[in-house]
Amino acid sequence: MKKQLFTLLTCLAAIVATAQAQQVTSPDGKLTIDVGTTKALTWSITHDGDPILTASEIGVQCKAGKQTYEMGPLTEKDRKQMKVTRTTHDETFATPFYKKSQVTDRYNAMTVSIGKFQVEFRAYDDGAAYRITAQIGKPFTVTKETAAFRFAADYPAFIPYVNDNRDGERWCYSFESFYDETPLSKMYADSLAITPLSLCLPHGKKAVVMDAGVEDYPCMMLLKGEGNSLHADFAPYPLEESVSGYGRLNLVPTKRADYLARHEAKTPLALPWRVVVVSRHDTELLNSDMAQRLAPPCRIGDTSWIKPGKVAWDWWNNTNLTGVDFESGMNTATYRYYIDFASRNHLEYIIIDEGWSGKESLTEDLNPEIDLKQLVDYGREKGVGVILWTTWRNCIHDMEPTMAHYEAMGVKGFKVDFFDRDDQRLIQSTYEMAACAARHHLLLDFHGLKPYGIQRAYPNILNFEGVKGLENCKWEARTAQGPVHDFPRYDVSIPYLRMLPGPMDYTPGAMVNANKDAFFGNNGNPMSQGTRAHQMAMYVLYEAPLQMLADSPTRYEKEQPSTDFISQIPTTFDETVAIDGQMGEYLVLARRKGTTWYVGAMTNWTARDITLPLHFLSPGAHEALMVTDGVNAQKNATDHVIKTQTVKSGDRLQLHLAPGGGMAAIIR
């Protein structure tokens, strides 16, 4: 009897030990990941006792020839052979092209090995992540991945749906979405959503689902699952493509494989990270480093040639110059004017957008009205670099000789547009493009694509679109009640969500600003929703190492005090401090570059009074140059005040933001 009791106690101890081995807790002890191995591998997350995720399935299926390898339903053999290892990690790495100069990467990790697969779980103070690695030992395809996100209740959500597909192809899309704010149960079952997607949990917490560190694999999209759950979906590998899409600028897949990715090497394949960022207060999302931590490390040995900066941009303003003695448009005289404007206002670059090159080539059938070499040489004299627009499909054609050609000419980089996909082939090509551009000291700005980690590996990619930016104002429809879409609310939602994976080319800077009743879409002479101060605050609030001035040079010259203010704001920073905010409502934050602080605030269509504590300032008196909404901004959105005042640490400034309003300050 004693022997039986001893055996029973030993078994119970082993069960307890196994249970402990399947749990990992964050460094601050508040976030816990529990890994279940009963029928399938699952993970669940709690934070300070609150359930974030309930048991959610993890799995992958691979094929090598006729043999199938699966980490799915677990057998008794899987459980017996499963190995668990633990590590801790605490390092700081430099981030010179970011919202801060250094990022701390501190977590506790647990790796579960099952057959040919390893799953690494990381518990951070502000979120959780896992990544599957497949070690098949020979070439294989990934035929299925299971990634579920099950929540404890029917929480309200911010959902960015896929829409406006290219030629109706389900997986071809620009990654630009307004947010549907709806309970999870009301999510459309047949509609894909892009990430990040946010759930609003009790006690003011948020759970944001996203992926990170994507390479050699498609990005993750989300579908409504059973009950209060989401599950991942992925674009299958493209087998055939055709030139079509918007203006025949895309390569749209016409046939896709029955697998997601193929891995030709015998080396392991690490799938991207599946991530849930957890915030106790919305402001924590404004300063999250999760995407940077989980991205591949920098692969460029010498980054000294990479120069962030601001850009005089032509497309949004339709090259609409006034008071000049030439007809403005896609011609040499116009871009000499843009270069002169950029030089006078200390802007680092101009972009020559669509229309300088042929439809099918970057070196043939060029626009004869534009003397590109003359403009590049003139820009060099004036200290202004020239960046050229291209489509992805043209850029990948003869990529090496084309980039070598434009490097030799002195061009500084390319704005690459109309990706509009994120399948494995597309993602692979972006890494190839980034590496090629780096070899030729060329900057990149990716459009039709959201960031996914490549920007840390290749920091010559200074920006991404994948956002409903200012360009959408050009064609925005309205009803008798006002514009169809609420831009100010979107403007104060994207810093919490879209900016989590990386920078965004929103292209701010409209000098014609309109209240809700005065706004209308106008392609030739566009305007913005919200106030002038709202637009100017974006230069502080929106992360964009390559940041546009979207309006016309001659319009900026008529608004020189505003232009002077914008020109002083850098595009990368040494420190970021999130002060206050609520997703979809407003935000207030400060950024430091050297010893100078830059402060921004924005609100939606609700006017509000905010308190700005200046606790981040060093002791002593400081001079603050401030842009605020004018007293009549609620009637005329262009009304603003630029003033200087003395402030000190410990001051609490009382500020009024008009409907759709904002504030920006430079404090020295």
Disulfide bonds with the S-S distance in Angstrom:
none
